[in-house]
Amino acid sequence: MAATDVPATPEELKERIEAGIPGATAAVTGDGHHFNAVVSAAAFKDLSRIAQHRLVYDVFGGEVGGRIHALSIQTKAKASETENIA
Amino acid sequence: MSDDVSTQIHEAIESAITENPVLLFMKGTPDQPMCGFSARTVAILQSVGTPFAAVNILPDPRIRQELSTISNWPTIPQLFIDGEFVGGCDIVTEMYESGELQTALGVEDANGGEPAPEPAAQEPAPLSIENRL
């Protein structure tokens, strides 16, 4: 997937979150090291915040803390896929 | 040899989580946080006014490794209340602003609904710090 020696970009993180979590919509900002992701997904429904954040972290595995130095997350449960207007 | 040390660290972390009602794993110390996210979480706990124990994960990379195997959480800081993993900086911030954190800590909701405090630059706070590692 992403080469480990290439700096991460907000665009890359957005694409990977949206590809990794079915129906997710992500807005990502960041400077190549510190990122902030606001993620909406129907998959978050009925999950605890911890479980929601884990779904996002799991997209990146061991890259969080490494290549992706820091990733702040805010999650929102989306009522249904039809709200996905991205 | 090193496996023994990792096992010892693992057991020390589990004991610390069990024995400290409010325990923060962080980068640096409450007086000298080494990361903005740790500083922000400390500022929130100080604002709530609950005594908490803190463990600096920086002295040995194995502390973070073993902690992550326990919490299944990749980032630092990590807050535990009554032996349960509560979350990192983002979740603690959200819980503070909604008042859930104050409820979980069993304190009056004096600041609920207000934005989370920014970390104070150098404010010595009355904390009970217990660094077991």
Backbone of each chain as ProteinMPNN parsed JSONL, in Angstrom:
{"seq_chain_A": "MAATDVPATPEELKERIEAGIPGATAAVTGDGHHFNAVVSAAAFKDLSRIAQHRLVYDVFGGEVGGRIHALSIQTKAKASETENIA", "coords_chain_A": {"N_chain_A": [[0.845, -1.195, 0.0], [0.728, 2.042, 1.005], [3.845, 3.55, 0.664], [6.464, 3.304, 3.04], [8.328, 5.284, 3.275], [7.313, 7.547, 2.243], [5.896, 10.678, 2.94], [2.911, 10.883, 4.872], [-0.295, 12.026, 3.798], [-3.133, 14.233, 4.215], [-5.049, 13.616, 2.266], [-4.444, 10.99, 1.563], [-4.986, 9.686, 3.988], [-7.711, 10.189, 4.272], [-8.747, 8.811, 2.024], [-8.03, 6.183, 2.68], [-9.361, 5.739, 5.083], [-12.011, 5.95, 4.228], [-12.077, 3.877, 2.444], [-11.559, 1.762, 4.101], [-13.507, 1.634, 6.058], [-16.687, 0.705, 5.647], [-18.939, 2.777, 3.925], [-18.109, 5.07, 5.167], [-17.514, 8.548, 5.763], [-14.969, 10.86, 5.595], [-13.25, 13.65, 6.933], [-10.195, 15.052, 6.729], [-7.474, 16.681, 8.188], [-4.107, 17.943, 8.322], [-0.496, 17.95, 8.835], [1.313, 16.249, 7.743], [2.506, 14.899, 9.766], [1.074, 15.234, 12.194], [-2.308, 14.613, 12.461], [-5.818, 15.272, 12.009], [-8.876, 13.71, 12.126], [-12.205, 13.697, 11.167], [-14.764, 11.569, 11.295], [-17.545, 10.091, 9.862], [-19.809, 7.447, 10.024], [-22.07, 4.819, 9.257], [-21.439, 2.452, 10.356], [-20.595, 2.996, 12.896], [-22.712, 3.089, 14.532], [-24.283, 2.363, 17.589], [-21.905, 1.591, 18.717], [-19.361, 1.901, 21.228], [-17.481, 4.885, 22.053], [-14.783, 4.237, 22.231], [-14.665, 1.884, 20.727], [-15.442, 2.879, 18.253], [-13.328, 4.626, 17.663], [-11.288, 2.765, 17.588], [-11.901, 1.369, 15.252], [-11.171, 3.222, 13.349], [-8.426, 3.621, 13.919], [-7.581, 1.04, 13.339], [-7.534, 0.948, 10.61], [-5.064, 1.857, 9.939], [-3.223, 0.393, 11.325], [-0.036, -0.462, 12.535], [1.036, 1.935, 11.705], [0.151, 4.193, 12.996], [1.529, 6.33, 15.289], [3.935, 5.823, 14.276], [4.782, 6.181, 11.125], [2.528, 7.769, 10.718], [2.448, 10.155, 12.82], [0.75, 11.256, 14.799], [-2.708, 10.946, 15.375], [-5.603, 12.5, 15.692], [-8.985, 11.889, 16.509], [-12.374, 12.347, 15.749], [-15.525, 10.957, 16.013], [-18.627, 10.207, 14.399], [-21.769, 8.758, 14.463], [-23.503, 7.724, 11.675], [-26.779, 7.99, 10.504], [-27.787, 6.592, 8.295], [-26.779, 5.149, 5.149], [-27.68, 6.802, 3.174], [-27.241, 9.343, 3.904], [-24.785, 9.925, 3.198], [-23.17, 12.184, 1.509], [-20.866, 12.767, 0.298]], "CA_chain_A": [[0.0, 0.0, 0.0], [1.496, 3.281, 1.072], [5.248, 3.334, 0.948], [6.743, 3.783, 4.395], [9.223, 6.436, 3.27], [6.606, 8.697, 1.686], [5.104, 11.324, 3.993], [1.464, 10.724, 4.804], [-1.034, 13.251, 3.479], [-4.541, 14.165, 4.593], [-5.805, 12.958, 1.199], [-4.224, 9.544, 1.68], [-5.694, 9.191, 5.173], [-9.142, 10.231, 3.962], [-9.064, 7.708, 1.11], [-7.888, 4.884, 3.339], [-10.452, 5.589, 6.053], [-13.27, 5.724, 3.511], [-11.995, 2.544, 1.842], [-11.445, 0.74, 5.136], [-14.749, 1.542, 6.837], [-17.756, 0.781, 4.642], [-19.896, 3.856, 4.053], [-17.585, 6.169, 5.977], [-17.128, 9.83, 5.194], [-13.923, 11.395, 6.461], [-12.613, 14.938, 6.662], [-8.897, 14.925, 7.384], [-6.505, 17.758, 8.055], [-2.851, 17.542, 8.934], [0.731, 18.549, 8.303], [2.252, 15.199, 7.37], [2.854, 14.154, 10.98], [-0.093, 15.296, 13.073], [-3.534, 14.656, 11.656], [-7.113, 15.244, 12.684], [-9.877, 13.091, 11.255], [-13.606, 13.66, 11.581], [-15.261, 10.434, 10.526], [-18.936, 9.677, 10.034], [-20.07, 6.142, 9.414], [-23.188, 4.057, 9.809], [-20.854, 1.332, 11.115], [-20.342, 3.414, 14.275], [-23.952, 3.062, 15.308], [-24.349, 1.449, 18.732], [-20.581, 1.265, 19.24], [-18.797, 2.866, 22.171], [-16.475, 5.764, 21.435], [-13.521, 3.506, 22.104], [-14.792, 0.955, 19.597], [-15.466, 3.696, 17.031], [-11.968, 5.101, 17.38], [-10.464, 1.613, 17.213], [-12.152, 1.058, 13.84], [-10.368, 4.145, 12.543], [-7.012, 3.276, 14.11], [-7.292, -0.247, 12.713], [-7.269, 1.163, 9.186], [-3.654, 2.193, 9.748], [-2.378, -0.575, 12.025], [1.139, 0.03, 13.245], [1.519, 3.225, 11.212], [-0.155, 5.24, 13.975], [2.644, 6.383, 16.231], [5.139, 5.739, 13.463], [4.718, 7.041, 9.946], [1.502, 8.748, 11.092], [2.925, 10.381, 14.182], [-0.384, 11.426, 15.709], [-3.989, 10.996, 14.686], [-6.763, 12.819, 16.521], [-10.186, 11.357, 15.866], [-13.738, 12.561, 16.235], [-16.397, 10.058, 15.265], [-20.068, 10.436, 14.45], [-22.543, 7.673, 13.87], [-24.4, 8.2, 10.626], [-28.039, 7.254, 10.612], [-27.883, 5.634, 7.196], [-25.882, 5.418, 4.016], [-28.217, 7.829, 2.283], [-26.759, 10.656, 4.327], [-23.431, 10.101, 2.679], [-23.272, 13.06, 0.348], [-19.513, 13.159, -0.113]], "C_chain_A": [[0.877, 1.24, 0.0], [2.944, 2.966, 1.422], [5.613, 3.976, 2.277], [7.617, 5.029, 4.375], [8.577, 7.676, 2.662], [5.782, 9.345, 2.797], [3.609, 11.089, 3.788], [0.821, 12.07, 4.492], [-2.475, 13.106, 3.969], [-5.376, 13.43, 3.555], [-5.671, 11.445, 1.306], [-5.023, 8.978, 2.862], [-7.198, 9.145, 4.913], [-9.532, 9.047, 3.092], [-9.03, 6.366, 1.834], [-8.973, 4.661, 4.384], [-11.749, 5.227, 5.324], [-13.274, 4.356, 2.827], [-12.078, 1.451, 2.905], [-12.707, 0.563, 5.968], [-15.909, 1.748, 5.883], [-18.71, 1.949, 4.92], [-19.398, 5.06, 4.819], [-17.327, 7.409, 5.133], [-16.122, 10.454, 6.15], [-13.481, 12.767, 5.983], [-11.313, 14.949, 7.45], [-8.063, 16.174, 7.127], [-5.214, 17.295, 8.702], [-1.654, 18.101, 8.196], [1.749, 17.5, 7.85], [2.681, 14.365, 8.562], [1.668, 14.079, 11.939], [-1.339, 15.475, 12.22], [-4.759, 14.714, 12.559], [-8.141, 14.702, 11.699], [-11.254, 13.164, 11.905], [-14.287, 12.629, 10.697], [-16.715, 10.15, 10.881], [-19.125, 8.334, 9.35], [-21.272, 5.485, 10.072], [-22.663, 2.919, 10.683], [-20.606, 1.693, 12.573], [-21.569, 3.262, 15.169], [-23.884, 1.989, 16.391], [-22.981, 0.995, 19.239], [-20.165, 2.321, 20.251], [-17.793, 3.75, 21.438], [-15.158, 5.015, 21.225], [-13.565, 2.589, 20.89], [-14.798, 1.715, 18.273], [-14.054, 4.141, 16.663], [-11.069, 3.946, 16.956], [-10.664, 1.254, 15.739], [-11.296, 1.947, 12.947], [-8.879, 3.827, 12.68], [-6.654, 2.002, 13.351], [-7.02, -0.118, 11.221], [-5.767, 1.299, 8.95], [-2.699, 1.274, 10.499], [-1.221, 0.096, 12.732], [1.653, 1.365, 12.757], [1.214, 4.365, 12.172], [0.904, 5.195, 15.065], [3.974, 6.29, 15.513], [5.082, 6.732, 12.31], [3.667, 8.136, 10.143], [1.734, 9.058, 12.562], [1.754, 10.484, 15.16], [-1.653, 11.575, 14.898], [-5.094, 11.249, 15.702], [-8.015, 12.401, 15.772], [-11.433, 11.906, 16.548], [-14.654, 11.705, 15.368], [-17.857, 10.446, 15.45], [-20.759, 9.25, 13.799], [-23.517, 8.267, 12.853], [-25.658, 7.345, 10.653], [-28.148, 6.209, 9.506], [-26.972, 6.064, 6.067], [-26.384, 6.57, 3.162], [-27.76, 9.227, 2.687], [-25.356, 10.926, 3.813], [-23.488, 10.912, 1.398], [-21.907, 13.42, -0.201], [-19.263, 12.843, -1.582]], "O_chain_A": [[1.674, 1.448, -0.914], [3.225, 2.215, 2.355], [5.132, 5.061, 2.604], [7.65, 5.766, 5.361], [9.208, 8.729, 2.571], [5.056, 8.658, 3.515], [3.116, 11.098, 2.66], [1.333, 13.121, 4.878], [-2.977, 11.992, 4.121], [-6.305, 12.703, 3.907], [-6.647, 10.71, 1.16], [-5.655, 7.927, 2.749], [-7.873, 8.185, 5.285], [-10.515, 8.359, 3.368], [-9.896, 5.517, 1.626], [-9.452, 3.541, 4.559], [-12.483, 4.33, 5.737], [-14.329, 3.746, 2.649], [-12.593, 0.362, 2.654], [-12.955, -0.511, 6.517], [-16.098, 2.848, 5.363], [-19.224, 2.084, 6.031], [-20.168, 5.979, 5.099], [-16.973, 7.326, 3.958], [-16.373, 10.567, 7.35], [-13.353, 13.012, 4.783], [-11.318, 14.866, 8.679], [-7.963, 16.654, 5.998], [-5.212, 16.377, 9.522], [-1.768, 18.646, 7.097], [2.91, 17.825, 7.603], [3.167, 13.246, 8.395], [1.309, 13.007, 12.427], [-1.414, 16.366, 11.373], [-4.735, 14.27, 13.707], [-8.252, 15.185, 10.573], [-11.44, 12.744, 13.047], [-14.371, 12.806, 9.481], [-17.065, 9.991, 12.05], [-18.654, 8.118, 8.234], [-21.466, 5.581, 11.284], [-23.33, 2.475, 11.617], [-20.425, 0.804, 13.406], [-21.473, 3.302, 16.395], [-23.478, 0.855, 16.136], [-22.901, 0.113, 20.095], [-20.559, 3.483, 20.152], [-17.32, 3.412, 20.353], [-14.511, 5.141, 20.186], [-12.61, 2.528, 20.116], [-14.226, 1.252, 17.286], [-13.638, 4.045, 15.508], [-10.205, 4.1, 16.092], [-9.711, 0.88, 15.055], [-10.764, 1.502, 11.93], [-8.157, 3.769, 11.685], [-5.565, 1.891, 12.788], [-6.355, -0.969, 10.632], [-5.257, 0.909, 7.9], [-1.485, 1.372, 10.324], [-1.394, 1.091, 13.436], [2.61, 1.895, 13.321], [1.911, 5.379, 12.182], [1.142, 4.156, 15.681], [5.016, 6.635, 16.069], [5.297, 7.932, 12.477], [3.891, 9.29, 9.779], [1.28, 8.326, 13.442], [1.773, 9.867, 16.225], [-1.673, 12.245, 13.865], [-5.478, 10.362, 16.465], [-8.097, 12.54, 14.552], [-11.527, 11.925, 17.775], [-14.565, 11.728, 14.141], [-18.265, 10.941, 16.501], [-20.373, 8.802, 12.719], [-24.258, 9.202, 13.157], [-25.594, 6.126, 10.808], [-28.554, 5.074, 9.755], [-26.467, 7.186, 6.035], [-25.595, 7.242, 2.497], [-27.876, 10.176, 1.912], [-24.817, 12.02, 3.978], [-23.814, 10.389, 0.333], [-21.794, 14.284, -1.071], [-18.175, 13.108, -2.094]]}, "seq_chain_B": "MSDDVSTQIHEAIESAITENPVLLFMKGTPDQPMCGFSARTVAILQSVGTPFAAVNILPDPRIRQELSTISNWPTIPQLFIDGEFVGGCDIVTEMYESGELQTALGVEDANGGEPAPEPAAQEPAPLSIENRL", "coords_chain_B": {"N_chain_B": [[15.811, -13.149, 28.681], [15.354, -10.325, 28.029], [12.742, -10.809, 27.511], [11.872, -11.532, 30.014], [12.029, -9.08, 31.275], [10.111, -7.645, 29.84], [7.867, -9.083, 30.583], [7.816, -8.516, 33.295], [7.382, -5.758, 33.188], [4.896, -5.748, 31.964], [3.337, -6.983, 33.964], [3.679, -5.128, 36.002], [2.388, -2.922, 34.937], [-0.234, -3.881, 34.76], [-0.759, -4.244, 37.493], [-0.57, -1.594, 38.37], [-2.737, -0.47, 37.039], [-4.806, -1.799, 38.263], [-4.533, -1.001, 40.901], [-4.645, 1.767, 41.087], [-7.129, 4.13, 41.21], [-7.567, 6.208, 39.402], [-5.711, 6.525, 36.636], [-3.165, 7.678, 34.597], [-1.448, 7.072, 31.691], [1.259, 8.525, 30.176], [3.224, 10.785, 28.106], [6.048, 11.977, 29.502], [5.735, 13.865, 32.547], [3.094, 14.943, 34.829], [3.88, 17.506, 35.687], [5.775, 18.1, 33.796], [4.892, 17.629, 30.925], [5.556, 15.894, 27.876], [4.392, 16.076, 25.468], [1.824, 17.439, 23.495], [-0.721, 16.277, 23.569], [-0.701, 14.705, 25.852], [-0.304, 16.757, 27.693], [-2.671, 18.177, 27.435], [-4.559, 16.347, 28.344], [-3.75, 16.01, 30.999], [-4.267, 18.619, 31.884], [-7.031, 18.667, 31.761], [-7.734, 16.692, 33.677], [-6.681, 17.907, 35.944], [-8.273, 20.145, 36.03], [-10.735, 19.039, 36.593], [-10.189, 18.21, 39.11], [-9.622, 15.859, 40.35], [-7.569, 13.623, 42.142], [-4.862, 11.944, 40.615], [-2.933, 9.183, 39.456], [0.114, 8.968, 37.651], [1.911, 7.603, 34.926], [4.943, 7.745, 33.363], [5.649, 6.974, 30.1], [7.899, 7.17, 28.612], [10.575, 6.475, 29.498], [11.252, 3.802, 28.858], [10.869, 1.972, 25.949], [9.479, -0.385, 26.041], [7.497, -0.12, 27.891], [5.428, 1.239, 26.626], [4.908, -0.592, 24.583], [4.007, -2.871, 25.982], [1.844, -1.777, 27.341], [0.13, -1.186, 25.223], [-0.534, -3.726, 24.376], [-2.175, -4.471, 26.4], [-4.264, -2.588, 26.447], [-5.061, -2.487, 23.853], [-4.769, -0.249, 22.217], [-3.441, 2.311, 20.252], [-2.194, 4.787, 20.794], [-0.748, 7.405, 22.858], [-1.736, 9.832, 25.232], [-3.182, 7.465, 27.671], [-6.038, 6.87, 29.498], [-7.113, 5.377, 32.481], [-9.856, 4.439, 34.45], [-10.909, 3.228, 37.476], [-9.801, 0.76, 36.813], [-10.616, 0.351, 34.227], [-10.118, 0.885, 30.775], [-10.482, 4.058, 29.458], [-10.012, 5.894, 27.422], [-8.203, 7.924, 25.005], [-6.672, 11.15, 24.456], [-8.541, 12.488, 22.774], [-11.049, 11.287, 23.33], [-11.236, 11.653, 26.083], [-11.347, 14.416, 26.142], [-13.793, 14.898, 24.807], [-15.505, 13.624, 26.607], [-15.116, 15.154, 28.867], [-16.173, 17.608, 28.076], [-18.812, 16.966, 27.729], [-19.549, 16.27, 30.223], [-19.501, 13.653, 30.985], [-17.097, 12.632, 31.866], [-16.709, 13.776, 34.373], [-18.803, 12.541, 35.687], [-17.982, 9.863, 35.524], [-15.781, 10.004, 37.127], [-16.908, 10.569, 39.485], [-17.259, 13.144, 40.491], [-18.467, 16.472, 41.206], [-20.154, 18.168, 38.638], [-18.687, 20.629, 37.783], [-17.637, 22.037, 35.69], [-18.884, 21.211, 33.437], [-19.906, 21.13, 30.05], [-18.395, 23.209, 29.272], [-15.718, 24.373, 27.176], [-12.816, 22.308, 26.846], [-10.039, 22.821, 29.001], [-7.118, 24.601, 28.04], [-3.764, 23.401, 28.167], [-1.982, 24.469, 31.01], [0.924, 26.468, 31.185], [3.089, 26.382, 33.192], [2.066, 25.347, 35.805], [2.206, 24.405, 38.957], [0.6, 21.708, 40.369], [-1.605, 20.384, 42.85], [-1.083, 17.26, 43.117], [-1.482, 13.717, 43.411], [0.961, 11.762, 42.666], [2.008, 8.773, 41.357], [4.46, 7.004, 40.397], [5.139, 4.038, 39.182], [6.813, 2.733, 37.561]], "CA_chain_B": [[16.23, -12.025, 29.518], [14.519, -9.162, 27.744], [11.363, -11.266, 27.66], [11.563, -11.443, 31.436], [11.794, -7.676, 31.607], [8.811, -7.283, 29.278], [6.837, -9.685, 31.429], [7.76, -7.726, 34.535], [6.734, -4.473, 32.877], [3.488, -6.057, 31.733], [2.687, -7.227, 35.256], [3.682, -3.866, 36.762], [1.333, -2.078, 34.36], [-1.532, -4.417, 35.191], [-0.925, -3.929, 38.913], [-0.815, -0.154, 38.497], [-4.107, -0.216, 36.579], [-5.711, -2.338, 39.279], [-4.372, -0.382, 42.225], [-4.871, 3.21, 41.059], [-8.486, 4.385, 40.702], [-7.442, 7.052, 38.21], [-4.315, 6.333, 36.219], [-2.878, 8.202, 33.266], [-0.18, 6.779, 31.036], [1.496, 9.742, 29.404], [4.606, 11.108, 27.758], [6.5, 12.962, 30.475], [5.069, 13.866, 33.851], [2.11, 16.03, 34.903], [4.569, 18.789, 35.773], [6.534, 18.329, 32.572], [4.427, 16.783, 29.821], [6.45, 15.965, 26.724], [3.581, 15.967, 24.262], [0.644, 18.285, 23.654], [-1.912, 15.494, 23.899], [-0.578, 14.382, 27.265], [-0.485, 17.998, 28.448], [-4.091, 18.527, 27.413], [-5.275, 15.404, 29.208], [-3.404, 16.396, 32.37], [-4.976, 19.86, 32.206], [-8.432, 18.315, 31.997], [-7.845, 16.011, 34.967], [-6.44, 18.904, 36.996], [-9.441, 21.017, 36.079], [-11.788, 18.302, 37.29], [-9.797, 18.251, 40.512], [-9.465, 14.511, 40.885], [-6.191, 13.134, 42.219], [-4.625, 10.831, 39.688], [-1.576, 8.682, 39.33], [0.599, 9.088, 36.286], [3.084, 6.822, 34.563], [5.653, 8.234, 32.178], [5.98, 5.806, 29.275], [9.069, 7.45, 27.787], [11.878, 5.928, 29.877], [11.556, 2.498, 28.247], [9.868, 1.722, 24.9], [8.694, -1.587, 26.329], [6.301, 0.257, 28.658], [4.371, 1.528, 25.655], [4.57, -1.839, 23.894], [3.202, -3.735, 26.845], [0.581, -1.094, 27.6], [-0.74, -1.313, 24.056], [-1.078, -5.085, 24.313], [-3.233, -4.567, 27.412], [-5.396, -1.712, 26.138], [-5.381, -2.563, 22.425], [-4.911, 1.154, 21.828], [-2.106, 2.593, 19.719], [-1.617, 6.104, 21.054], [-0.561, 7.905, 24.219], [-1.976, 9.236, 26.544], [-4.281, 6.525, 27.898], [-6.6, 7.052, 30.836], [-7.857, 4.272, 33.079], [-10.631, 4.771, 35.649], [-11.372, 2.002, 38.135], [-9.301, -0.409, 36.111], [-11.156, 0.259, 32.872], [-9.594, 1.832, 29.807], [-11.493, 5.055, 29.129], [-9.716, 6.468, 26.116], [-7.061, 8.816, 24.873], [-6.924, 12.58, 24.595], [-9.77, 12.915, 22.074], [-12.229, 10.794, 24.03], [-11.278, 12.33, 27.381], [-11.806, 15.781, 25.869], [-15.236, 14.837, 24.528], [-16.209, 13.25, 27.837], [-15.059, 16.308, 29.763], [-17.078, 18.66, 27.603], [-20.198, 16.511, 27.89], [-19.795, 15.989, 31.636], [-19.395, 12.211, 31.266], [-15.863, 12.355, 32.601], [-16.961, 14.121, 35.766], [-19.651, 11.475, 36.217], [-17.171, 8.654, 35.677], [-14.847, 10.225, 38.226], [-17.663, 10.758, 40.702], [-17.119, 14.5, 41.025], [-19.514, 17.396, 40.778], [-19.963, 18.641, 37.274], [-18.499, 22.073, 37.923], [-17.238, 22.677, 34.433], [-19.491, 20.519, 32.316], [-20.432, 21.95, 28.99], [-17.438, 24.22, 28.844], [-14.613, 23.828, 26.389], [-11.729, 21.756, 27.638], [-9.002, 23.817, 29.26], [-5.817, 24.433, 27.398], [-2.768, 23.1, 29.182], [-1.263, 25.594, 31.589], [2.346, 26.371, 30.869], [3.828, 25.835, 34.32], [1.295, 25.537, 37.028], [2.355, 23.245, 39.825], [-0.729, 21.359, 40.837], [-1.604, 19.427, 43.965], [-1.409, 15.939, 42.58], [-0.821, 12.567, 43.983], [1.575, 11.069, 41.548], [2.615, 7.526, 41.78], [5.105, 6.414, 39.234], [5.573, 2.73, 39.624], [7.624, 2.048, 36.546]], "C_chain_B": [[15.33, -10.827, 29.28], [13.046, -9.543, 27.818], [10.928, -11.193, 29.109], [11.233, -10.006, 31.82], [10.437, -7.244, 31.071], [7.675, -7.851, 30.118], [6.689, -8.911, 32.732], [7.054, -6.402, 34.304], [5.239, -4.684, 32.696], [2.745, -6.219, 33.06], [2.627, -5.951, 36.091], [2.582, -2.936, 36.247], [-0.037, -2.573, 34.832], [-1.786, -4.13, 36.665], [-1.273, -2.457, 39.091], [-2.253, 0.174, 38.104], [-5.109, -0.677, 37.643], [-5.71, -1.491, 40.547], [-4.661, 1.119, 42.244], [-6.225, 3.52, 40.434], [-8.476, 5.257, 39.445], [-5.98, 7.059, 37.808], [-4.143, 6.805, 34.784], [-1.497, 7.747, 32.818], [0.089, 7.908, 30.051], [2.963, 9.837, 28.984], [5.052, 12.249, 28.661], [5.731, 12.808, 31.769], [4.03, 14.981, 33.871], [2.765, 17.41, 34.983], [5.335, 19.125, 34.495], [6.083, 17.374, 31.477], [5.321, 16.987, 28.599], [5.688, 15.902, 25.403], [2.294, 16.755, 24.507], [-0.602, 17.52, 24.065], [-1.891, 15.076, 25.37], [-0.829, 15.621, 28.115], [-1.964, 18.36, 28.542], [-4.903, 17.625, 28.349], [-4.992, 15.692, 30.677], [-4.19, 17.636, 32.777], [-6.445, 19.582, 32.505], [-8.601, 17.655, 33.366], [-7.62, 16.989, 36.116], [-7.635, 19.829, 37.14], [-10.593, 20.345, 36.823], [-11.478, 18.216, 38.784], [-9.649, 16.891, 41.164], [-7.99, 14.153, 40.989], [-6.005, 11.98, 41.242], [-3.158, 10.434, 39.738], [-1.159, 8.777, 37.875], [1.837, 8.23, 36.09], [3.672, 7.408, 33.293], [6.087, 7.03, 31.354], [7.311, 5.983, 28.534], [10.366, 6.74, 28.212], [12.234, 4.602, 29.193], [10.487, 2.192, 27.199], [8.995, 0.507, 25.184], [7.459, -1.257, 27.164], [5.144, 0.487, 27.689], [3.93, 0.251, 24.935], [3.636, -2.698, 24.732], [1.85, -3.103, 27.149], [-0.392, -1.303, 26.438], [-1.289, -2.726, 23.901], [-2.216, -5.254, 25.319], [-4.478, -3.805, 26.968], [-5.889, -1.883, 24.706], [-5.647, -1.161, 21.866], [-3.535, 1.659, 21.411], [-1.433, 3.866, 20.211], [-1.515, 6.399, 22.55], [-1.046, 9.348, 24.226], [-3.1, 8.207, 26.55], [-4.734, 6.673, 29.345], [-7.383, 5.813, 31.261], [-8.582, 4.784, 34.319], [-11.198, 3.474, 36.211], [-11.005, 0.754, 37.332], [-9.77, -0.569, 34.686], [-10.493, 1.298, 31.981], [-10.717, 2.761, 29.346], [-11.256, 5.661, 27.75], [-8.457, 7.3, 26.148], [-7.51, 10.265, 24.954], [-8.249, 13.002, 23.958], [-11.021, 12.527, 22.864], [-12.352, 11.477, 25.39], [-11.784, 13.765, 27.203], [-13.313, 15.811, 25.633], [-16.017, 14.555, 25.807], [-16.197, 14.393, 28.84], [-16.108, 17.335, 29.352], [-18.548, 18.257, 27.747], [-20.561, 16.252, 29.352], [-19.687, 14.516, 31.992], [-18.165, 11.882, 32.106], [-16.065, 12.63, 34.085], [-17.834, 13.053, 36.42], [-18.836, 10.214, 36.483], [-16.221, 8.775, 36.859], [-15.566, 10.457, 39.544], [-17.478, 12.124, 41.332], [-18.261, 15.358, 40.508], [-19.162, 17.969, 39.416], [-19.822, 20.162, 37.276], [-18.255, 22.754, 36.588], [-17.905, 22.052, 33.219], [-20.032, 21.485, 31.294], [-19.489, 23.038, 28.525], [-16.342, 23.579, 28.016], [-13.504, 23.333, 27.3], [-10.651, 22.811, 27.833], [-7.762, 23.54, 28.436], [-4.797, 24.163, 28.5], [-2.1, 24.377, 29.699], [0.23, 25.389, 31.386], [3.128, 25.769, 32.034], [3.063, 26.108, 35.6], [1.443, 24.309, 37.883], [1.02, 22.929, 40.473], [-0.629, 20.361, 41.971], [-2.037, 18.051, 43.496], [-0.838, 14.863, 43.481], [-0.305, 11.743, 42.822], [2.26, 9.826, 42.058], [3.203, 6.86, 40.549], [5.747, 5.099, 39.64], [6.55, 2.089, 38.659], [8.946, 2.751, 36.302]], "O_chain_B": [[14.635, -10.364, 30.183], [12.199, -8.711, 28.145], [9.787, -10.847, 29.414], [10.298, -9.743, 32.578], [9.689, -6.554, 31.763], [6.657, -7.195, 30.337], [5.578, -8.681, 33.209], [6.232, -5.974, 35.114], [4.421, -3.914, 33.2], [1.664, -5.663, 33.251], [1.651, -5.715, 36.803], [1.925, -2.248, 37.029], [-0.886, -1.784, 35.247], [-2.911, -3.806, 37.047], [-2.164, -2.112, 39.867], [-2.911, 0.99, 38.75], [-6.124, -0.024, 37.883], [-6.746, -1.293, 41.181], [-4.899, 1.684, 43.311], [-6.453, 3.213, 39.264], [-9.285, 5.06, 38.538], [-5.12, 7.539, 38.547], [-4.872, 6.393, 33.882], [-0.5, 8.008, 33.49], [-0.745, 8.212, 29.198], [3.815, 9.077, 29.445], [4.508, 13.352, 28.597], [5.151, 11.759, 32.048], [4.07, 15.873, 33.025], [2.257, 18.373, 34.408], [5.516, 20.295, 34.159], [6.793, 16.427, 31.137], [5.781, 18.095, 28.323], [6.284, 15.696, 24.345], [1.746, 16.73, 25.609], [-1.439, 18.031, 24.81], [-2.918, 15.09, 26.048], [-1.495, 15.54, 29.148], [-2.446, 18.792, 29.589], [-5.808, 18.082, 29.048], [-5.897, 15.626, 31.508], [-4.719, 17.701, 33.886], [-7.03, 20.194, 33.399], [-9.501, 18.013, 34.126], [-8.291, 16.907, 37.144], [-7.973, 20.247, 38.248], [-11.325, 20.986, 37.577], [-12.384, 18.156, 39.615], [-9.562, 16.784, 42.387], [-7.236, 14.352, 40.037], [-6.894, 11.146, 41.073], [-2.277, 11.245, 40.023], [-1.992, 8.677, 36.974], [2.697, 8.14, 36.966], [2.987, 7.549, 32.28], [6.81, 6.164, 31.848], [7.794, 5.046, 27.899], [11.187, 6.429, 27.35], [13.413, 4.322, 28.975], [9.303, 2.155, 27.535], [7.901, 0.381, 24.635], [6.486, -2.011, 27.158], [4.033, 0.0, 27.897], [2.74, 0.036, 24.705], [2.612, -3.184, 24.253], [0.833, -3.794, 27.209], [-1.578, -1.563, 26.642], [-2.379, -2.913, 23.361], [-3.112, -6.075, 25.121], [-5.599, -4.299, 27.091], [-7.003, -1.476, 24.377], [-6.617, -0.932, 21.145], [-2.561, 1.461, 22.137], [-0.22, 4.014, 20.063], [-2.121, 5.723, 23.381], [-0.772, 10.055, 23.257], [-3.863, 8.083, 25.591], [-3.935, 6.611, 30.28], [-8.199, 5.279, 30.509], [-7.992, 5.482, 35.144], [-11.877, 2.721, 35.512], [-11.8, -0.176, 37.197], [-9.377, -1.514, 34.002], [-10.323, 2.451, 32.378], [-11.77, 2.305, 28.9], [-12.204, 5.908, 27.004], [-7.749, 7.376, 27.152], [-8.592, 10.567, 25.457], [-8.995, 13.788, 24.542], [-11.932, 13.335, 23.042], [-13.453, 11.84, 25.804], [-12.557, 14.263, 28.022], [-14.021, 16.649, 26.192], [-17.056, 15.165, 26.06], [-17.162, 14.58, 29.582], [-16.839, 17.861, 30.192], [-19.421, 19.115, 27.872], [-21.727, 16.041, 29.682], [-19.77, 14.156, 33.167], [-18.186, 10.978, 32.942], [-15.657, 11.845, 34.941], [-17.622, 12.702, 37.581], [-18.977, 9.578, 37.527], [-15.893, 7.785, 37.512], [-14.934, 10.537, 40.597], [-17.531, 12.262, 42.554], [-18.925, 15.029, 39.526], [-17.996, 18.216, 39.108], [-20.714, 20.884, 36.831], [-18.626, 23.911, 36.391], [-17.522, 22.342, 32.085], [-20.558, 22.543, 31.641], [-19.736, 23.707, 27.523], [-16.073, 22.384, 28.142], [-13.284, 23.871, 28.385], [-10.382, 23.604, 26.931], [-7.409, 22.39, 28.174], [-4.947, 24.637, 29.626], [-1.707, 25.247, 28.921], [0.726, 24.263, 31.414], [3.771, 24.733, 31.865], [3.403, 27.008, 36.369], [0.864, 23.267, 37.574], [0.388, 23.805, 41.063], [0.322, 19.583, 42.043], [-3.225, 17.73, 43.484], [0.138, 15.066, 44.203], [-1.071, 11.108, 42.097], [2.987, 9.84, 43.051], [2.492, 6.23, 39.766], [6.758, 5.062, 40.342], [7.061, 1.002, 38.927], [9.742, 2.301, 35.478]]}, "name": "protein", "num_of_chains": 2, "seq": "MAATDVPATPEELKERIEAGIPGATAAVTGDGHHFNAVVSAAAFKDLSRIAQHRLVYDVFGGEVGGRIHALSIQTKAKASETENIAMSDDVSTQIHEAIESAITENPVLLFMKGTPDQPMCGFSARTVAILQSVGTPFAAVNILPDPRIRQELSTISNWPTIPQLFIDGEFVGGCDIVTEMYESGELQTALGVEDANGGEPAPEPAAQEPAPLSIENRL"}
